[in-house]
Amino acid sequence: MNEKLNRAYWMLADTELPIAKDLTNKGSFEAHFKHGLLFNERLMISDAQAVNCVNFRTLVNESEEFKKLMSKDLLSIAVRDPFGTSKCNRLTQVRDAFHKENKRNMAQEQFLSDVDLDFVNENCEIIPYTYSSLRENYTKNIFEIFNGENAHQVFGDDIQKLLIERLLIESERDQGLGRVFLHKNFESDLRNIGKHEIWNKHQNDIIRFSDAPYVTGISKVLNTNPIYSPLHQSSFELAYPKKPQIIEKGSAIEIATNLNLSSYEKALSKLMTEDILFLRDSFEFKEYQKKINYGVSSENSLESTLDALIAYQDLIDQYIIRRHLGLKTSKQFKGKRFLEPIRKVSQESGVFALGLALTDAVSGGALSIANFFVSEFIGRQSTLTDQKMTREKYKLQTSIENSENNSKIKAQHFIKDDANETIYTSLGKF
């Protein structure tokens, strides 16, 4: 696997998310998928998601345009390698195993179809992973979490020690830990030793602690930057509880645009393959990728990266207007994007921020700039031009003014040690 390639593990295809399994959200699923392709070199999903994500398989089957995005240059599939020989199972084999276990999220006829799965298998990049590596990662992270300070605050000293003792016994018995034990069999284990009241009191805490290493498993094993929905966020807040320290905060950057941002999500879903390839082939996309991959280590490099982000976003806005995919604002109103940079460094030397990751090559931390899209109309004439935008220096993180009734795509970025995680906060409604 090319380690230098910016793969983003796209967890919005998680089969439990409404945006992934509810057909009424098919358009939003498509918009977020295309948005991911516009801002990342390549997306990655797991074999389970490729097999069991309703909206993904529906779009591959029904949309010739979406089907064209199934390309080795755009999408990687993490597929189980049963013997560690890089001879991965085919997606149809993964599907057959799910079928035997009654793990099916869609109508049986659609689930058992081979045509779409074979097409994805043949046209996308296949990245192998082993069950043993996932299990080892899961076991290691469970013990780190249950031994951590946050677990101590939740369970107290005596219960924390007891839970760790039972987890050690199970790990030795089964040569590792599995999610089924934490979610289900832990209850009977505690009942057998006369401690069922612990499960009654802390069931939700135990399950939420156990979800974080499961959700992050493939992304950590394959060293990719995961993209998450806020429905995954509570697990991370429990597992990684340290609050970041605010180092700097500055005034908001206003990016003027004559695109009616309320149509942005719908416009993204309308983008055709050639539109996405055109934008990805642009100087602006390549310059932005170069900036975020090379790293930000000085005031000048941060400013130039902001310039690259602004230029690329403006290219996308103007392209949408030119292609008549989104509406232009009327003369008396002006749409704006608001970016509020904040630099936050955690006590663990990690960084918590919102947005798209920028690597700080000098300090080893990570800089982040948000790329948020909000529908807002301001009833005053803008005095800003693209060349007069205020830029904050040495600062990270972006948040957008909230607008309840407008469709938007937002991304929150969370960093823990070497993990770079983007949370799509616009998915709260999904």
GULOKE-118805 format. One record per residue (C-alpha): x, y, z; residue in one letter. Coordinates in steps of 0.25 Angstrom, whole numbers, plus 5000, padded with zeros to 4 digits. Example, Ala and Ser with C-alpha at 12.3 -4.5 7.8 and 13.67 -1.06 7.14 Angstrom:
504949825031A
505549965029S
END
This chain:
500050005000M
500550144996N
500750205010E
500950345004K
499550344998L
498550425006N
497450315008R
496250355016A
495450245023Y
494050285019W
493250245031M
491950305026L
491750175019A
491550105033D
490450015031T
489750065045E
489750215040L
488350265035P
489050335024I
489650195020A
488450115022K
487250205019D
486850215005L
486250355007T
487650405010N
488250344997K
488450484991G
489150535004S
490050405004F
490450434989E
490750584992A
491650545004H
492350434996F
492650534985K
493050644995H
494050545001G
494650514987L
494750664984L
495650684997F
496350554998N
497350484989E
496550354991R
495450304999L
495450165006M
494250085011I
494249945017S
493849815011D
492649805021A
492249945017Q
492349915002A
491449785004V
490449835014N
490249985012C
488950005006V
489150144999N
490550104994F
490049974987R
488750044982T
489550164976L
490450064969V
489349984964N
488450104959E
489350214956S
490250204944E
490950334948E
491250284962F
491750144957K
492750224949K
493350274962L
493750124965M
495150144961S
496550104966K
496950254966D
495750294975L
495250174984L
496050074992S
495349954998I
495949895011A
495649745009V
495949635019R
497149545016D
496849415023P
498249355022F
499149475022G
499649445008T
498949575001S
498049474995K
496749544999C
495349494999N
494449544988R
493349634992L
492349524988T
493049434998Q
492949535009V
491449555006R
491249405006D
491849395020A
490949515025F
489749435019H
490049315027K
490149395039E
488849475036N
489549605035K
488749675024R
488349815023N
487549815010M
486549735003A
487049595000Q
486949604985E
487849724985Q
488749664996F
489049534988L
489249604975S
490749584970D
490749684958V
491049814966D
491949744976L
492849684965D
492849814958F
493349884971V
494349774973N
494949784959E
495049934958N
495449984972C
496749974979E
496749854988I
497549875001I
497749745010P
497549745025Y
497549625034T
496549585045Y
497749555054S
498249705053S
496849755056L
496749665068R
498149705073E
497849855071N
496449835078Y
497049765090T
498149865092K
497249985091N
496149925100I
497249905111F
497750045109E
496350105110I
495850025122F
497150055129N
497050205126G
496650315135E
495350335129N
494950195132A
495350215146H
494450335147Q
493350265141V
493450125149F
494250165161G
495450095167D
494849955171D
493949935159I
495049975149Q
495949875155K
494949765154L
494549795140L
496049795136I
496249665143E
495049595136R
495549655123L
496949595125L
496349455128I
495449465116E
496649505107S
497549395112E
496349295110R
496049335096D
497449395092Q
496949535091G
495649615092L
494449625083G
493349725082R
492249615084V
492849595098F
492849735102L
491449755096H
490749625101K
491549525108N
492149615118F
490749615125E
490749465127S
492149475132D
491849575142L
490549505146R
491349375148N
492249435159I
491049505165G
491349645160K
490149665151H
489849795157E
491049855150I
490549825137W
489149885141N
489850015145K
490950025134H
490449945122Q
490450075113N
491750115118D
492449985115I
491849975101I
492250125098R
493650095103F
493749965094S
493150035082D
494350135080A
495450035077P
494449955068Y
494050085060V
495550125058T
496049985056G
496249975041I
496750125040S
497850095051K
498249965045V
498350025031L
498850155035N
497750235028T
497150365032N
495650335036P
494450415034I
493350405044Y
491850445047S
491550505060P
490850375064L
492150315066H
492650435074Q
492150395088S
493050275088S
494250365085F
493950465096E
493850345106L
495150275101A
495950405099Y
495450495110P
496550595111K
496150735108K
497050815099P
497650945103Q
497351065095I
498651135091I
498151245082E
496751295076K
496551395066G
495451465059S
494651395048A
495151395033I
493951425024E
494051365010I
493051445001A
492351354990T
491251384981N
490751234982L
489451214989N
490051114999L
488651065003S
488750984989S
490250934992Y
489850794996E
488950774985K
489950834975A
490950734980L
490050614978S
489850664963K
491350664960L
491650564949M
492950484949T
493550574938E
493250694947D
493950624959I
495150584951L
495250724945F
495250794959L
496250684964R
497150714952D
497150854954S
498350934958F
497650984971E
497350834976F
498750794973K
499350914980E
498350894992Y
498750744993Q
500250784992K
500150885003K
499350795013I
500250675010N
501550745011Y
501250815024G
501150945030V
502350995039S
502351145037S
501451265036E
501651275022N
501351135019S
500051145027L
499651265019E
499951205006S
499151075010T
497951165014L
498151235000D
498151094994A
496851055001L
496151184998I
496551174983A
496051034982Y
494751054989Q
494551174980D
494751094968L
493750994973I
492751104975D
492951164962Q
492851034955Y
491550994961I
490951124957I
491551114943R
490950974941R
489651024946H
489650924958L
489451024969G
488751164970L
489451294969K
489151394980T
488351524977S
489051654976K
488551704989Q
489051584997F
490351524999K
490651385004G
491851365012K
492651245018R
493151275032F
494451215037L
494851235052E
496251185054P
496651135068I
497951055071R
497750955082K
498850865087V
498450745096S
499250705108Q
499650585100E
500350665090S
499150635081G
498350745074V
496850755075F
496250845064A
495150855053L
495350835038G
496350785028L
497750735034A
498950815031L
500250745037T
501250825045D
502550765041A
503350845051V
502650815064S
502050685061G
500650735064G
499550755053A
498950885048L
497550885044S
496650975035I
495150955034A
494450955021N
493050975025F
491851005017F
490651075022V
489451145016S
489451285021E
488951415015F
489451545020I
488651675017G
489751765015R
490751795004Q
492051715006S
493251805006T
494251685004L
494851634992T
495651504990D
496951584991Q
496551655004K
496151535013M
496651535027T
497551425030R
497851375044E
499351325046K
499851205054Y
498451175057K
497551055055L
496151005055Q
494951055049T
493551065053S
492351115045I
491151205049E
490051105051N
488751125042S
487651025046E
486851025033N
487951005023N
488650885017S
490050885019K
491350795019I
492250815031K
493450745035A
494050735049Q
495550685051H
496050605063F
497450565065I
497950465076K
499450435074D
499550385060D
498050375057A
497450475049N
495950475049E
494950565042T
493550565048I
492450615038Y
491650695047T
490550725037S
490150585039L
489450605052G
488050605044K
488450465039F
END
